[in-house]
C-alpha cells in the first residue's frame, strides 16, 4: 500500500527521494549512501512528529496516527460519493450519517413511549411536539425545552428514557427548529414562550413543570413569568438569564468575532468551536466530513431566522436585576466554568457540585 505523503526535497547539496511501500522505507541518495541511512523527520500533523522508518503495527494503531488518517480518507470518500450523486438529490440527501442518527433518535423516542404531534396555532405558526402515546394522569407533566444547538431529539436524547418513566413528558421543537415553523416576524423569547404554551393548551395540558437549557432557559423563564398559575416548578440549566450589559459586552469582546457565526455555523471549524464551548467533555475526534454533514442537516433550514433571533438577544438591553421574581419553586443549575472532572454549579445562589 502506498501512502500519499511521499515528498521530494531538493537543493544544491543533495537530492533525496522517500518512498513508503509495503511497510518498508526505500531511501536513495545520489551522493552519500552512508548518510542516507539516517532517519529523516517528517511531520504527519502539527501535533505528532515521527521519523520515516519502517512503521510497526503498534504505531499505526495509535490514535494520533490512525484517527487523522481515517478522517482524511472518510472525508475524501464522502466528497467523491456526493459529487458522483449530485445529479440525484434524493440519493445525495439519503447518504448522511446525521440523517441516519436523526432517524435512530426518532425510533428511540417511540421506544420511550412518545409520538410526534403537530399543532397549528394559526395560519402562520405551527409547533411540533413529542408527546406521550398514552397520558398517565397520575404522573406530573414535564415540558423539556431545548437550546440553540439542535432540536428536541438531539438535545434530550440522554435524558428522555429515565424522565419518561417518572413524568408525562412533552418535548417541543422551538419555532424555526426541527419541524416548528412560522411566517411571523417575531424573533423574541417571549414569542417562543407564548407559542409553546398555546401548543400545550391545544394538547390538553393545563398544569406542568418546565425545564429549559441554554436558550430554552430564557423561554422557560418567560413561560414561568407569564403563566405562574399554570407552571408548578421551573428548572433552568446553563442559561445566562441574569447577564448584565457589562458581562455581555465582556463576553462579546472575548470572542473577538461575530458570535452569530459560532452559534449558527456555516464552516466545520465554527461548529468545532461551538462544540468545545458548549460541551463539558467534547469528543476528541470530530472529522470535518461529519461536521459538514451536521451543518447541512441541522443549520441550513431557517438559517436567516435563527441569525435574527440571536442578534435580537445580543443587541437587546439586558434586564439584569429588573427581571421578575418567580413564584414557582426554582431549581437553577448554571455552569460556572470549572472543567476539572466535576462541574461546579450555582443552585439557590450558592456554588454546589452538579449532580
N, C-alpha and C positions, 0 to 999 in steps of 0.2 A: 504493500500500500504506500503510495507516495503522498506525503502531507504537503499542502500548498504553502509552505513558508520557507522554501529554499531561497537564498538570496545571492546575488552576485556582488562582490565587493572588489573594486579595482583601484589601484593608484600606481604611481611611478615605480615603487619599490617592489610590489608583489601583486599577483593576481591569484585569487582563491575561488574555488567552487565547492559549495557544500551541497550534498545530496543525501537525503534520508530515505532509504528504501529497504523494505523487508527487515526493519528494525536494525539496520546496520548503517554506520557512518562511513561514507567514502569521501576522503579528503585528498584532493590533488593540488599540489603547489609546484609550479614550474621551476622554481629556483632553489628552494630549500626544502627538500623532502623531510629532513630531520625535524625542522621547526614545525612542519605541518602536523606532526603528531600531537602537538599541544592542543587541548580543547579550547575552543573559542566561545566566548559568552554570547548568548542570544536572548533577547527579551521577548518572551512569548506574550506577556501582557505587562502593564506597568507595575503590577504588584508581585510578580513572580519571575525570578531570574534563574535560568538553568544554563548548563553547558551543553554544547552539541556533542553528546556522547551516545552510545547505544542506549536506547530507552528501555527500562525494565518495566514489567507489568505493574509493579508496586508504584512506580512513578506515574504511569498513565492512569492509575486508579485513584490518585489523589484529587480532591475536589478542585484545587487550584488549576490543575491541568485539564481535567475531564469536563467540568461544567462550562467553561468558556468555549471549549471546542465543540461540545454538544450544542450549546446555544447558537454558535456560528452556523453549524450545518442545518439545524432545525429552522433557523431564520431563512437560510438560503433555499431550503426545500419548500417552505411555506410561500416565499415570494415567487418562486418559479411556478408552483402549482396555481396560485391565484392569478398569475399572469396568463397562464395557459387557459384558464377557465373564465377569463374576464368577459368573454362573449356570452357566457351563461350566468346571468346574475343570480338566479336561484341556487345554482350549484355553488357559486362563489360564496354566497351567504351561508350555505349549509356547512361549508368547511371552516368551522370556527370552534376552537376549544372553549371559548367563553359561552357561546350559544349552547354547547353541549352541557356545560356546567349549569347554565341557567335552566335548561330543561330538567336536569337532575334535581335542582333545588325545588322546582315546581312539583316534581313527583314526591320529594321529601316532605313538602308542606302537606300534600294529600295524605301521605303516610301518617303525619301528625294530627290528622283529623280536621284539616282546613280545606276550604274550597274557594276558588276565585268568585268574586261578585262585583259587578259594575253598577254604579248608581249615577243616574243622570240628574244632576241638581237643577239644571235649567237648559235652555237651548245653547248655552255657551260652555258649560263646565260639566265634566264627567270625572268621578272619583272611583278608583279601583281599590277594592279591599280583598284581603284574605280573611275569611270568616269561618266560624265553626260549622261543620256539616250538620251537627245536631246540638242545639242550645241546651246547656245544663244550667237551669235557672237557680240551682242552689250554689253554683260556683260564682265567685265575683268576676266581673268583666274587666279585662286589662287591655288597654289600647297601646300599641307599640308604634312609635313614630321614628322613622329612620332619619339619618343625617344626609349631608350633601353628596357623599361619595358613592351612593348606589341607590338601590330601591329596597322595597320591603323584604324581599327574599334574601338578597345578598347581605343586608345589614344584620338580620336577626336569625341567620341560619344556625348559629351555635346555641341560641337560647330558646328557640321555638319549641323544641321537644319537651324539655322539663317544664317550661311555663305552661304549655298547653295541657299538662296533666293537672295543674292546680287552678287554672283560670279558663274562662271562656275568652280566648284571645282574638282580638280584631287588629289586623295589621294593614293600614292604608298605605298606598303609594301617594306621596305628596304631589301636588299639581306640577306638571312638567317632568315628572319622574315616572318610570315604569309605564303603566297604561292609563295614568291620570292626565287629562288634558283640559285646556280652557282657551277660549278666544278672548277672555278678559285681559285688559291692560294692567290689572292689579299684579304687583310683584312682592307684596309685603308678607311678613309672617302672620300678620293679623288676617289677611285674606286666606292664607293656608289654614289657620285655626278655624275660621268660620266654615270653610269647605269640609274639613274633617268632621266637625260637629254636626253639620247638616246631613252629611252622609250617614253618620251613625244613627241619627234620628230616623232617617228613612229605613234603616235596617232594624229598627225597633229597640235600640239601646237607649235607655233613659239615664241610668247612673253607672259610673265606671271609674276606674283608676287609669291614670295615663303615665306613660314613661317615654321620654324623648331623649335622644342622644345627639350631640353636636347641634346642627341647625334644627333638628327635631326638638331639642330642648327649648329653643325660642318659641316654637309652635306650641309645645306643651304648656309653657308658662302663660302664653296668651290665652289658651283654652281655659286654664285654671282661673285666670282673672275674669274672663268673660262669663264663664258658666260655673261659678263657685258653688251653686246649689246642686249641680249635677255631677261634679267630679269629687270623689271621696279622698283620693290620695294622689300625690304628684311625686315623680322621680325624675330628676334631671341629671344627665350624665355628660361630662366633658363639654360643657356649654358655657360660653362667655357672656351670659346674660347680664352680669354686673360689670362688664368692661366700661371703664370711663373713657372719655375722649383722649386723655393723655396716654392711657395704656394702649388704646387702639392705634394712636399715632406712632408710639414707640414700636409697636409690633410691625406696622407697615414699613417703617424705616429700616428695621432689622432685616426684613425680607429683601430689600434692595431691588425689587422688581414688582411688577403688577401681580398681586395675589390672585387675580381672576385667572391668569394663565396657569396657576397651580391647581386651583380648585375645579376649573373646567379645562383639563389638559388637552392639548392637541398633539403633543410630541411625547415620545416614550420617556424622555428624561424628565419632563414635567410630572408625569404620573409617578415616576420613581421617587421624586422629591415628595409628592403628596403622600405616598405610602409610608415613607420613612418618617414623615412628620406626624402622621395620624395614627400609626400603629405602635403599640408598646414593644412588640417583638416582630418587626417586619421580616419577611422572608429574605434569606441570604441570596437566593438565586432568583432574579427577575429578568428573564431574557427579553430582548427587545421585541421579538415577534409576538410574544404573549401580551406585552404591554400595549402594543399597537392594536392587537385584536380586541383587548378590553376597551380601549378608547373608541374603536369603531362601533362596538356594540352598545356601550353604556353612555357615551358622551356626545355622539353625533346628533341624536334626536333632541329637539328643543334646546339646542346649544345657545341660541340667541337669548331665549327667555331665561335660562339659568344664569347667564352672564349679567343680565339686567337685574335679577334677584340679588346677586352678590354685590353689585355696585350700589343697589339700594341700601343694603345692610351696611356696607363700608362707609358710604357717604352721609348717611343719616346721623343726626346728632344723638349721642348716647344719652339714655335716660338716667343712667347712674343710680344715685340714691333716691330718685323720684319714682322708681319702679314701685308698683303696688305691693303691699304685703299680703301674701296669700293666706287664706283662712284654712286651707286644707293642711293635712299632715304632709310636710315637705321633707323628702329624703334627697339631699343633694350630694353627689359624689363627683368632684371636679378634679381632674388630674392636675397636679402641681409641678410635674416635670422631674420627679425622682425616677431615674431609669436603672437603679441598681437592684435588680432582682424583683423587688416588690414596689408597686406604685404607692405613693402617699397621696391621700385624698383629703378633701375638706368635707366634713359631714357635720351639720349643725354648727358651722363656724369654727370647728376645731380640726386640726390635721389628724387623720387616723388612717391606718393601713386599709387599702381596698380589699374587699373580700373576693 
